[in-house]
Amino acid sequence: MKPQIQFRLRITRGNDIAVGPGKIDLLEAIARNGSITAAAREMGMSYRRAWLLVDTMNRCFRGLVVEAEAGGRRGGGTRLTPLGVEVVGRYRRIEKLAAAAGANELRALLRHMAR
């Protein structure tokens, strides 16, 4: 089995996890689907769980990261705000920077892994 490397950055605010890998995945699913319901379904979680995660993020940041869109012919939906898009982009860039910065150390560590 080939080892996998994962950086698991979490930013907390008090007892709340403001942002972490699962919340970023949820934000990306909301952006793709335009709906918390569809994003939750895609990720295999309940709507309530997804809504609670979004609510926590919205409370932890100075502005909303996700907001409801007004109805129309299709009945509205949910979208990332510009702040939400920025949060996702910065988080993913941090992951890439961390992987690049630690590449030599990771290679050395992987040499000690069982094959």
C-alpha positions, 0 to 999 in steps of 0.5 A: 500500500502506497503511503499518502500525504495529507496536510490537515490545516485547521483554524479555530476560533474559540471552540469552533473550527472556523475552517478545515479540510472538510469545510473547504470540501463542503464549500467547493461542493456548494460552489459546484452544486449551487445548493447546500442540499445537493452539496450535502448529498454529494458528500454523503452527509445530512442537510442539517450537518452541512447547514451547521458547518456553514453556519459555523463558518459564517459566524467565525468570519467577519463576513458571510462565506455562503449566502442564500440566493433569492428565488426565481424560476428555479427557486433560488439556491446557495452560493459562495460569497466573494469572501467564501471564494477567497477562503477556498482559494487561500486554503488550497494555496496554503496546502500547495505551499506547505507540500512544496516547503516540506517536500524534502523532509517528506521524501526523507520520511517516506524512505523509512516507510514499510513497503 
